[in-house]
Amino acid sequence: MKVLVSDPVSQAGVDILRQEFTVDVRAKLSAEELLRVIPDYDALVVRSETKVTKAVIEAAVNLKIIGRAGVGVDNIDVEAATQKGIIVVNAPEGNTVAATEHTMAMMLALARNVPQAHASMKQKEWQRGKFIGVEMRGKVLGILGLGRIGTGVAKRALAMEMDVIAYDPFIGTGHAKALGIELAETEEIFSKADFITLHLPLTPETRNLINRDTFARMKKGVRIINCARGGIINEADLTEAIKAGIVAGAAIDVFGKEPVEPDNPLLTVDRVVLTPHLGASTAEAQVGVAVDVARGIAAALRGEPVATAVNMAPVAPHVLEVIKPYLNLAEKMGCLGIHLTDGRINTVDLEYNGEIADVDTKMLTTAVVKGILNPILQETVNYVNAPAIAKARGIRVKEVKSKETVHFANLITVRIMTDKNEHVVAGTLFGKQEGRIVMIDGYRVDVAPRDWLLIGPHIDRPGMIGKVGTILGDYNINIASMQVGRTEEAGTNIMVMAAESDIPTPVMLKIKAVDGILGAKLVNFNAG
């Protein structure tokens, strides 16, 4: 078999592939050249430069797998690859240690004023008294997000005799206890932590999570570290909090706009340590991602399971024919369900009714779990690792099947139970291809799960729909469809609006502030 490497990757990865396959390294191919040569290859290895478009995939008559030597797969048309049965793999763990260690380096540099003291020395100054720092030992570290990197930071902080508390609503207390970590809500972290480090994904819920209001609730003198995603911290508000003395300093590796623009306010503050997105920039990480993706490609070409597949794992053709139209619907149902819930997930129950109960539905169940986890985790969740991630976080996933039909020939029902509440979403296919959400918490709906959905329980009184519609209209947000009905709670209704564009956080806050609205939620299906 033949493998094409079209971007520069570590030689270590190339050497692994050459042990079994013919490998051609041809970097800097033009789009036209790639289209011309791709039919000859069984596997393709890229980083971020090569664009693996639908046209490339259609031309790749022999291609079985595409490997991305890194985490993101934005340059690959994963949907087109999936439709053609081509596996797409990445290297999600190759840079975990690098990002973890960079977080610790930033924390230490921040605590001891290392960059500022270095700059002073370069100016031939000797000002020991100006750069007095603080010790890490005995300090409280608050971690927001306990994925692979957050957990790695926690382990290292514990070794440095720090007291570690962490917020992650989607991880079990048993897992945290085994690590020696105390789980806490964000408010407790804000009030107790001397250092706060972020390890969250960037989602509509986490964008600008750390802002003027949250800074006001933090312990005075707190130090902030962000090596996760730009946009989680409001950079202007952080600048003001440092100037006001609320925040003693910050160490930032990721930014809302990259490369950082000259007018970024953080560039004007002395008590800030800044690096240009270096979290994964180590020689070992570059080798790691190349080796990981090479091993994945080798396994796939040998017909073995691939643990880092970002699209579906191989499924028997007769099963795939039945479940394929449901896969996207199942994932979107999980996405909708997690946006509705609050608290820590305990159980996810799936009920399959009708003819679909006759086939192996494990892949559909995995799609639901993937849809639940992807919007809330920093790590990539795929069809292979979703069950393991759910299990590690103490989430019990159960299937129930019945040939009995419930209103529809085939129906999938997802019930998510947390320590605070329970929500139910049901879906089916219209015309054997078009996935629709047909029930939300007992309310009959007819929703195409795409783009943005505003769900607003509200007091049953005149004018509620109009008030929300007026707010959206004032911000030029068009409503594609709208439904309303009574909930099980007496005196309340629920509105379900499909929007044609994102609803920014300030607009959502205005909607939630409307008298009579009972906790509006925005579902971003694009994030699931």
C-alpha positions in Angstrom: 0.0 0.0 0.0 1.1 3.6 -0.7 1.0 6.5 1.8 1.3 10.2 0.8 2.8 12.7 3.3 1.8 16.1 1.9 2.9 18.3 4.9 6.1 18.4 6.9 5.9 15.9 9.8 8.5 14.4 12.1 10.7 11.8 10.5 9.9 9.4 13.4 6.3 9.1 12.0 7.5 8.6 8.4 9.9 5.9 9.6 7.1 4.0 11.3 5.0 4.0 8.1 8.0 3.0 5.9 8.4 -0.2 7.9 5.3 -1.6 6.2 4.3 0.7 3.3 5.6 2.7 0.4 5.8 6.3 1.6 6.1 9.4 -0.6 6.9 12.7 1.1 5.7 15.5 -1.2 5.2 18.7 0.7 4.0 21.9 -0.8 1.7 20.2 -3.4 -0.7 22.6 -5.1 -4.4 21.8 -5.0 -4.3 20.8 -8.6 -1.2 18.5 -8.1 -2.9 16.8 -5.1 -6.0 16.1 -7.1 -3.9 14.6 -9.8 -1.8 12.2 -7.6 -4.3 11.3 -4.8 -5.9 8.4 -6.8 -2.6 6.4 -6.4 -2.6 6.4 -2.6 -4.2 4.3 0.2 -3.5 6.8 3.0 -2.8 10.5 3.3 -0.9 12.3 6.1 -1.4 16.0 6.6 -0.9 18.8 9.1 -2.7 22.1 8.7 -1.4 23.3 5.3 -3.0 20.7 3.0 -6.7 21.2 2.4 -8.4 17.9 2.0 -11.6 19.1 0.3 -14.6 17.1 -0.9 -13.1 17.3 -4.4 -9.9 15.6 -3.2 -11.8 12.9 -1.4 -14.0 12.2 -4.5 -10.8 11.9 -6.6 -9.2 9.5 -4.0 -10.5 6.3 -5.4 -8.2 4.1 -3.3 -8.0 6.2 -0.2 -8.8 4.3 3.1 -7.6 6.7 5.7 -6.6 10.4 6.3 -4.3 11.2 9.2 -3.9 14.6 10.7 -0.7 15.0 12.7 -2.3 17.2 15.3 -5.6 17.7 17.0 -7.7 19.9 14.8 -9.2 18.5 11.6 -10.7 21.8 10.2 -8.7 21.4 7.0 -10.4 18.0 6.3 -13.9 17.5 5.0 -14.7 14.9 7.6 -18.3 14.5 6.4 -17.3 13.8 2.8 -14.7 11.3 4.1 -17.3 9.6 6.3 -19.8 9.3 3.4 -17.2 7.6 1.3 -16.1 5.3 4.1 -12.7 6.9 4.6 -11.5 6.9 8.2 -10.1 10.2 9.5 -7.7 10.0 12.5 -5.9 12.7 14.5 -3.4 12.7 17.4 -5.3 14.1 20.4 -2.9 13.0 23.1 0.4 13.8 21.4 0.7 17.3 22.9 -1.0 16.6 26.2 2.2 16.6 28.2 3.5 19.7 26.4 0.3 21.7 27.2 0.4 20.5 30.8 4.0 21.4 31.3 3.5 24.8 29.6 0.7 25.5 32.1 3.0 24.8 35.0 5.8 26.9 33.5 3.4 29.8 33.1 2.2 29.4 36.6 5.7 29.4 38.0 6.8 32.3 35.9 3.8 34.3 37.1 4.4 33.5 40.7 8.1 34.4 40.6 8.0 37.3 38.1 10.5 35.5 35.9 9.9 37.3 32.6 10.0 40.8 34.2 13.1 40.0 36.2 14.8 38.7 33.0 13.9 41.8 31.1 15.3 44.0 33.9 18.6 42.0 33.9 18.8 42.5 30.1 18.7 46.2 30.8 21.7 45.8 33.1 19.6 46.4 36.2 19.8 44.6 39.6 16.5 45.0 41.4 15.9 42.1 43.7 13.4 43.9 45.8 11.2 44.8 42.8 10.5 41.2 41.9 9.5 39.5 45.1 7.2 36.6 44.3 5.0 34.1 46.1 5.4 30.4 46.8 3.2 27.7 45.3 3.3 25.5 48.4 0.2 25.8 50.5 -1.7 27.9 47.9 -5.1 26.9 46.6 -5.2 26.1 42.9 -8.6 26.2 41.3 -8.9 24.2 38.0 -11.8 24.8 35.7 -12.0 21.6 33.6 -10.6 18.2 34.4 -9.8 16.7 31.0 -6.5 15.2 30.2 -4.6 18.5 30.6 -6.5 19.7 33.6 -5.9 16.4 35.3 -2.2 16.5 34.4 -1.9 20.0 36.0 -3.7 18.8 39.1 -1.2 15.9 39.6 1.8 18.2 39.2 0.3 20.8 41.5 -0.3 18.2 44.2 3.3 17.2 44.0 4.2 20.8 44.7 2.1 20.7 47.8 -0.7 22.9 46.5 -4.3 22.4 47.7 -6.3 21.6 44.5 -10.0 22.2 44.0 -11.6 21.7 40.6 -14.8 22.4 38.8 -16.0 20.0 36.2 -19.8 19.3 36.2 -19.3 16.2 33.9 -16.9 14.2 36.0 -17.7 11.9 38.9 -16.7 12.5 42.5 -15.0 9.1 42.6 -12.6 10.0 39.8 -11.7 13.3 41.5 -11.3 11.7 44.9 -8.9 9.1 43.5 -6.8 11.9 42.2 -6.8 13.7 45.6 -8.8 16.6 44.2 -11.8 18.2 45.8 -14.7 19.0 43.4 -16.2 22.5 43.9 -18.6 24.8 42.2 -17.2 27.9 40.4 -18.3 30.3 43.1 -16.3 28.4 45.7 -13.2 28.4 43.4 -13.6 32.1 42.8 -13.7 32.8 46.6 -10.9 30.4 47.7 -8.4 30.1 44.9 -5.0 31.8 44.9 -4.4 30.6 41.4 -7.0 29.7 38.8 -6.1 27.8 35.6 -8.5 27.2 32.7 -8.8 23.9 30.8 -12.2 24.3 29.2 -13.4 24.2 25.6 -14.5 27.4 23.9 -18.3 27.1 23.7 -21.2 29.6 23.8 -21.4 28.9 27.5 -17.7 29.4 28.2 -17.1 32.4 25.9 -16.3 35.4 28.1 -16.9 33.1 31.2 -14.2 35.0 33.0 -15.3 38.6 32.9 -15.8 41.7 35.0 -18.6 40.1 37.1 -16.6 36.9 37.9 -13.4 38.9 38.7 -15.5 40.9 41.3 -16.3 37.6 43.0 -12.7 36.3 43.1 -10.4 36.3 46.0 -8.3 39.5 45.9 -4.8 38.9 44.7 -5.8 35.8 42.6 -3.5 34.9 39.7 -5.1 33.6 36.4 -3.6 31.2 33.9 -5.1 30.4 30.5 -3.4 27.9 28.2 -6.7 26.4 26.9 -8.6 28.5 24.5 -8.7 32.2 23.6 -12.1 33.9 24.2 -12.8 32.2 27.6 -11.4 35.3 29.3 -12.6 38.8 28.4 -9.2 40.4 27.8 -10.3 44.0 28.4 -12.0 43.0 31.7 -8.8 41.1 32.8 -6.7 44.2 32.1 -9.0 46.3 34.2 -9.1 43.7 37.0 -5.3 43.7 37.1 -5.1 47.5 37.2 -7.7 47.6 40.0 -5.7 45.2 42.1 -8.3 42.4 42.1 -6.0 40.2 40.0 -2.4 40.1 41.0 -1.3 38.9 37.6 -2.1 36.6 34.7 -0.3 34.2 32.4 -1.9 33.9 29.0 -0.9 31.6 26.1 -4.1 31.9 24.0 -6.0 34.9 22.8 -9.4 35.9 21.3 -7.6 36.9 18.1 -4.4 35.3 17.0 -1.9 36.6 16.1 -2.4 39.1 18.8 -3.2 42.6 17.5 -1.1 45.6 18.5 -4.1 47.1 20.4 -4.7 44.1 22.6 -5.0 45.7 26.1 -2.9 42.9 27.8 0.2 44.1 26.0 0.0 47.3 28.1 0.1 45.6 31.5 3.3 44.8 33.3 2.0 42.0 35.6 1.1 39.7 32.7 3.1 36.8 31.2 2.4 36.3 27.5 3.4 33.6 25.1 2.4 33.1 21.5 0.2 29.9 21.8 3.2 27.7 22.7 1.2 25.0 24.5 2.0 22.3 22.0 5.3 23.7 20.8 7.8 21.2 22.0 10.1 18.9 19.9 8.6 15.9 21.8 5.0 17.0 21.0 5.8 17.3 17.3 7.3 13.8 17.3 4.4 12.6 19.4 1.7 13.7 17.0 3.6 12.3 14.0 4.1 8.9 15.8 0.5 8.7 17.0 -1.0 9.4 13.6 1.4 7.0 11.9 0.4 4.2 14.3 -3.2 4.9 13.6 -2.8 4.8 9.9 -0.8 1.6 10.1 -3.5 0.0 12.2 -6.2 1.1 9.8 -4.4 -0.2 6.7 -4.0 -3.6 8.5 -7.7 -3.7 9.2 -7.4 -3.1 12.9 -9.5 -0.8 15.1 -8.2 2.8 15.3 -8.6 4.4 18.7 -8.2 8.0 17.4 -10.8 7.9 14.6 -12.7 11.2 14.5 -15.5 9.7 12.4 -17.3 6.4 12.7 -15.5 3.1 13.2 -16.1 0.3 10.7 -19.7 -1.1 10.8 -21.2 -4.1 9.1 -22.6 -2.9 5.7 -26.2 -4.1 6.4 -26.2 -2.4 9.8 -24.7 0.8 8.4 -27.4 1.0 5.7 -30.1 1.1 8.5 -28.5 3.4 11.0 -26.6 5.8 8.7 -29.6 8.2 8.3 -30.0 8.3 12.1 -26.4 9.1 13.0 -26.5 12.9 12.6 -29.9 13.0 14.3 -28.7 11.0 17.3 -25.7 13.2 17.8 -27.8 16.4 17.6 -30.2 14.9 20.1 -27.4 14.4 22.5 -26.2 18.0 21.9 -29.8 19.3 22.5 -30.1 17.3 25.7 -26.8 18.5 27.3 -27.8 22.1 26.6 -31.0 21.6 28.5 -29.4 20.0 31.6 -27.9 21.4 34.7 -25.7 19.5 37.2 -23.5 16.4 37.0 -24.7 13.7 34.6 -25.5 10.4 36.3 -27.3 8.4 33.6 -28.1 8.5 29.9 -31.0 6.2 29.0 -31.7 5.5 25.3 -34.9 3.8 24.1 -35.2 2.5 20.6 -38.8 1.8 19.4 -39.9 0.3 16.1 -38.0 -1.5 13.4 -34.7 0.2 14.4 -34.7 -2.0 17.5 -33.9 -5.0 15.3 -30.4 -3.8 14.5 -27.2 -3.2 16.4 -27.7 0.4 17.8 -24.4 0.7 19.6 -23.1 3.2 17.0 -26.2 5.3 17.5 -25.8 5.2 21.2 -22.2 6.3 20.8 -23.4 9.1 18.5 -25.7 10.4 21.3 -22.9 10.2 23.9 -20.6 12.0 21.4 -23.2 14.8 21.0 -23.5 15.1 24.8 -19.8 15.3 25.5 -18.4 17.3 22.6 -19.9 20.7 23.5 -18.6 20.5 27.1 -15.2 19.0 26.9 -11.9 20.5 25.8 -10.7 17.1 24.4 -12.0 15.8 21.1 -14.7 13.2 21.5 -15.2 10.7 18.7 -17.0 7.5 17.9 -14.2 5.4 19.3 -13.4 7.2 22.6 -16.9 8.5 23.6 -17.9 5.4 25.6 -14.6 5.3 27.5 -14.8 9.0 28.3 -18.3 8.6 29.6 -17.3 5.7 31.7 -14.3 7.5 33.1 -16.6 10.4 34.1 -19.0 8.1 35.9 -21.8 8.4 33.4 -23.9 5.2 33.0 -25.3 4.6 29.5 -28.2 2.2 29.1 -30.1 0.9 26.1 -33.7 -0.3 26.0 -35.3 -1.7 22.8 -38.8 -2.4 21.9 -40.5 -3.4 18.7 -43.6 -1.5 19.9 -44.1 1.8 18.1 -44.8 5.0 19.9 -46.5 7.5 17.6 -43.9 6.9 14.9 -42.6 3.9 13.0 -39.2 4.4 14.5 -38.4 6.6 17.5 -35.2 7.3 19.5 -35.7 8.7 23.0 -32.8 10.1 25.0 -33.2 10.7 28.7 -30.4 12.5 30.6 -30.5 12.4 34.4 -28.3 14.6 36.5 -28.0 15.3 40.2 -30.3 18.3 39.7 -32.9 17.4 37.0 -33.9 15.2 34.1 -34.6 16.1 30.5 -36.0 14.0 27.6 -35.6 14.4 23.9 -37.1 12.2 21.2 -36.4 12.1 17.5 -37.3 10.3 14.3 -36.8 10.4 10.5 -39.2 12.0 8.1 -39.1 10.6 4.7 -36.4 8.1 5.7 -33.7 10.7 5.5 -34.7 14.0 7.3 -34.0 13.9 11.0 -36.4 15.7 13.3 -36.7 16.4 17.0 -40.3 15.5 17.8 -40.4 15.9 21.6 -38.7 18.0 24.2 -39.6 17.2 27.9 -43.1 16.0 27.0 -43.8 18.8 24.6 -44.5 17.8 21.0 -42.4 19.7 18.6 -41.2 19.4 15.0 -37.7 20.8 14.8 -34.9 20.3 12.2 -31.7 20.0 14.4 -29.5 22.5 12.7 -27.9 25.9 13.5 -29.4 27.6 16.6 -32.4 26.8 18.7 -33.8 29.1 21.5 -35.8 27.3 24.1 -37.7 29.5 26.5 -40.0 28.2 29.3 -42.2 31.1 30.3 -45.3 32.1 32.3 -48.5 31.7 30.3 -49.5 35.2 29.7 -50.0 37.5 26.6 -47.1 39.2 24.9 -44.3 36.8 26.0 -43.5 35.6 22.4 -43.7 39.2 21.1 -41.2 40.5 23.7 -38.6 37.8 22.7 -39.2 38.3 19.0 -38.8 42.1 19.4 -35.4 41.6 21.1 -34.2 39.3 18.4 -35.5 41.7 15.7 -33.7 44.7 17.3 -30.4 42.7 16.7 -31.3 41.6 13.2 -31.6 38.0 14.2 -34.2 36.3 11.9 -36.5 33.6 13.3 -36.7 30.7 10.9 -39.6 29.0 12.8 -41.4 29.2 16.1 -43.6 26.8 18.1 -45.2 27.2 21.5 -47.1 24.9 23.8 -48.0 24.2 27.4 -45.6 22.5 29.7 -46.5 20.0 32.4 -46.2 22.7 35.0 -49.5 24.6 35.4 -49.5 28.2 34.2 -46.3 27.8 32.0 -45.7 27.5 28.3 -42.5 26.8 26.3 -41.4 28.6 23.2 -39.1 26.9 20.7 -37.5 29.3 18.1 -35.1 28.3 15.4 -32.8 31.2 14.6 -30.9 31.7 11.4 -27.8 33.1 13.1 -26.1 32.9 16.5 -27.6 34.8 19.4 -24.8 36.6 21.2 -24.5 36.4 24.9 -25.6 40.0 25.6 -28.8 39.3 23.6 -29.4 36.1 25.5 -29.0 38.0 28.8 -31.7 40.4 27.7 -34.0 37.6 26.8 -33.4 35.9 30.2 -34.1 39.2 31.9 -37.6 39.5 30.4 -40.2 39.3 33.2 -41.8 35.9 32.9 -39.0 34.1 31.1 -38.0 31.0 33.1 -34.4 30.2 32.1 -34.0 30.5 28.4 -31.5 28.2 26.8 -29.6 28.5 23.4 -28.7 25.3 21.7 -25.8 25.6 19.2 -26.1 22.5 17.1 -22.9 23.6 15.2 -20.9 23.0 18.5 -22.1 19.4 18.8 
